[in-house]
Amino acid sequence: MPEQRTEERTFLFTDIEGSTRLLAQLGNDYGSVLERHRSLIQAAVEENGGRVVDRRGDEFFAAFERSHDAVQAAVQAQLALETAEWPIPLRVRMGVHRGRAQVAGDGYVGLAVHHAARVCQTARGGEILVSGSVEVEHEGEDLGELPLKGIPQPTRFRRILVPGLDREFPPLPGAVAGPRGLRIVLADDSVLLREGIASLLEEEGMDVVGQAGDAEDLLTLVDETLPDLAIVDIRMPPTKTDEGIRAAHEIRRRCSKTGVLVLSSYIDVVSALELFKGDRGGLGYLLKERVADVDEFVAAVRKVAEGGTTVDEVIADELELVLK
């Protein structure tokens, strides 16, 4: 059986608000309005490097390599729709989310696709909403967190604010504003160790959103939950050699916003050297015995989750000797 290929993409969904009502009001004119709306959105997607994956009725599904391009396409489309002349007002809602999805023919399937669609369904006509997975360069407004049907964890929402477009919308119903606790996933083949760390972190106000016993399950968890930090055992099944380090590199490649804190039972200078090549922000390497010092361990978790770097002092000393 061929290996399933996945890609990290930013997905844009759009649809017309109240399309059934518009159809009833416009009658035979609805077809020409729909086609013009389609041409404006298609142009915005293609001019910003995206690809229309699917188009059904008044809905669009597009994929982009870069988040900035997806948001810019949404902005361009909304401005074009706003300045065009319509027989009656036309309002389109748009949602953007970034994640990994399985390639299926010319399209994509998976939780990230459903997540993007749910973000769009949460928007109101004329509004552009993005999830917390999307890096935004445009002016925006933090709307807080909101649970979405079928999505494992609450989604952080941000509204894109565009000069010339409406900026006043009702609050998202049920959204929780303000800062949230750090969201953590744990990976270790020892259930007892995982549960112990989870209990410790939750007592400190953090949210352990998932646990895994091997690297494959860990990567699935990261894709589905988009945590602030993954705490990873350096050796995991099936071979218990370098699965943790390889998973750490894959997490860094897939989810640049997710920090990685590697835990090891012993000093592994080779793995440490490999881990800290290149950008060291959001990376940490500690011996497991440090978990017993709760204050030190919690401080390290917060530091890495917030983009800092931490290295166990014993490993740092060994690294210094190797590098001399």
N, C-alpha and C positions, 0 to 999 in steps of 0.2 A: 504494500500500500504506500503510495507516494506521501512524503512528508507535507503536512499542511503549512503553507507559507503565510506569514503574517506581516503586516506593514504598519508602521506608525504614521497616522495621517490626522489632519484636522478636518472634521466633517461639518458641513453647513447644510442645514435643512431650512426650507422656507415653505410657507403656504399662505393662501389668502384667507383673511379673517372673514367669517360669515359668507363663504362662497355660495352656500345654498340660498341664502337670502338674496344675494346679488343675481343669481340665476333667475330667481322668481321676478325680480324687479326689471332686469334687462331683457329677458326673453331671448329673442333671436340675436340681439346685439352682444350677448354674453360671449359668444365664440370669438369675436374680433377683439374684445377686451382681454380675454384669456391669452390669445396669441400675442398681443402686444406686451402683456405682462411677462410672458415667457421669453420673448426676444430680449427684453431689458435685463432680466436676470441671467439668461444665458450669456449675454455679452459681458456682464460684470464678472461672471465666473471665469470665462475664458481670458479676458483681458488681465486678470490677476493670477494667471498661471494655474487655475483650477480645472477640474474635469467634471462635467455633469455625469454622475453615475446612473441616476434614474430620474425619470420625470413622469408623473402620473397626475392627470387632471390639473389641479392648481398647485401641486406640490413639486418641490425640487429637492434633490439629494446630490450634493457635490463634495468632492474630496480635494484637498490641497496638501502639499508637502509642508508648507509653512503656515503657522497660525496667523501671522501678520497678513498674509495674502488672503486668507479666508475672511478675516474681519474686514479687510479693505474691500473685498468683493461685496460683502453685506452692506457696508457703508455706501459704496458706489451704486448698488442696486436700489437702496432706499432713497437716495437722492434723485436717481433717475425716475423712480416711481412717483416721488413727490412732485417733481416739476412737470411730469407728463399731464396731458389733459385727458380727463375721464368723464364719461357721461354722468356718473355718480361717484362719490369718493371710493377709492380703492385702497385698502389697508392690508399690508403683508407683514406677517410676523416671521422672525428669523432667530435661529439658535445655532450656536457654534460650540463644539466640544472636540477635544483632542484625545486620542487613545490608539491602541493597537486593535486591528481587526483582521480576520482571516480573509485572504483573497479568494474569491469565488467567481471564476470566469472573469468578466469585465467589472465585477463589482466587489463589494465587501459585505461580510456578515460578522456578527458578534455583538457583545455587550456594548462596545464603544459606539456602534452605529445606533443601537436602541437609545443609548444615553443622549446622543445628539438630537435624535427625534424628540425625546422627552423635553429637552431644553427648549426646542422650538415650540412645542405645544404649550409650554408655560408662558411664552411671550404673548404680548398683546399686539394688535395691528399697529405697524409703524415702529415697533420696538425691536432692538437687537440685544439678545441676551447671550452671554458666554459663560461657560462653566469655569471653575477654578483651575482646570487643566490647561487653559488657554492663556498664553503670554500676550498681554495687551499693551500696545503702544499708544492707542487712542485714549482720549479722556474717558473716564468711566466712573460709575457709581457702584459701590459695594452694597448689595441688597441682602446679604446674610445667607443663611443656609436653609434649604428646603428639601424634604424627602420627595423622591420621585418614584412613581410606581415601577416596580421591576428593577430598580437600581439599589444595590446592597447598602450604600451609605448615602447620607444627605449630600446634596450638591451645593457648593458655594456658587452663588450667582453674582454676576456683574453686568450692569447695563452700560452699553456703549452710548456716549453722548456725542451727538454730531451737530455742529452749527447748521441751522437751516431746517432741522428736523425737530419734532416734538421732544421735549425733555421731561415733561410732566406725565407720569403714569402712576396709577394706584400702587400701593405696596403689594408685594407678592403675598398672597394669603397664606398664613402659616409660617412665613420665613422667620428664622431666628437670627437677629442682628447681633453684632458684637463679635469679639474674638472667640475662637473655639479652642478646645484642647488639641494638643498634638495628636495626630492619627498615626498609629504604629502597626506594622505587621512584624511577626516573629517567625523565624525559621530555625528549627533545631530538631534532630530526631529524638531528643529526650523530651517526652511529654511533661515530666516533672519539672525540668528546667524551664520549659516554655511557660508553664502555668505559674511557676514562681515569679518569673520576670513579669508576666502579664499582671499578676496581682500587685506586685510592687509598683509598676507604672500607673495602674489604674488608681491606686491610693494617692498618687501624686497628681491626679487630675488629668491624666492622659487617656486616650481612647485606643485600646488595642482592637483593631478592626478585623484581624484575622491571624490565624496561626497555620504553619505548614511544617510538614515533616521531611520534605525533600525540596530540591531546587526547582523542579518542574511545577509543583504546587505553589511555591513561593512566587514564581514569575506570573502565574495565573492570578494570584491574589493581588499582586502589584498592579497588573493591568486593570483589574476590576475595581479596586478600591482607591487607587491613586493616593497612597499614604504620604505623610511628611517624611517618614523614616522607615527603613527596613533594617531590622536587627538580624544578622545572618551568621549562623555557625560556619566556620571555615571548612569543615568536613561534614558532608551529608551523604545519605544514600543516593545512588546505589553503590558507588565505589568507595565513598568516604575518603577521597583524596583532595581534589581541588574544586569540588562542586560549588562551594560557597564563594570562592574567589571568582569563578566564571559567572555565577549568578549575579555577583556584585557588579561586574563589568556590564552585564546585560541590562541590569536595572538602570545603570548610569546612561546606557545608550538609549533605552526606551523612554525613561521618565527623568528628565534632567532636573525636575523639581524635587525628586525623592532622594533624601540623604540615605547613606548606607553606613551602618556601624557593624563591622565584622568582629565576632567573638571567637577566640581561640583558646584551646586548653593548654597550649604550649607556644613557645616562641618560634615563629616561622618567618625568618628574615626574607627568604625568597618571595613568599606570598605578599609580604608587606611592601617590598620593593615594587612588585608588579602592580599592587593596588594603588600606590601613590605616584605612579607615573602620570604626568600631565596635570590637569586641574585637580586640586586637592580639596576644593570647597565641598562641604557636605559629605565628608568622608571621615571615618574613624576606625581604629583598630585597637581592641582591648583584649587583655587576657580575661578569661571567664571568672577568675578569682576576684576580679574587681567588682563583680556584681554584689559581693558581700558588703562592700562599702557603699551603702545606699546613696548617701549624699553625693559622693564622687561619681557614681554610675549615673544617677539622674542628671547631674550637671553635664556629663558627657553626652547623654542622649539629647538633651535640649540643645546643646551646642551644635551637634552634627545636624539635627533636624532643622536648625535655623541657618544652615549654610556654613558653619565653621568646620574646623578640623581638629581631631584629637588622636593622639597616638600614645599607647601605653608607655610609660617612662622606661620600662625594661626593654621593650622593643625599640624605642627611640635610641637607647644607648647602643644596642646591637647594630642598628642601622648606621649609626655614626661610625662605629668601628669598621663596618664593611665599606663605607663610602670614603674612608680616609685613604 
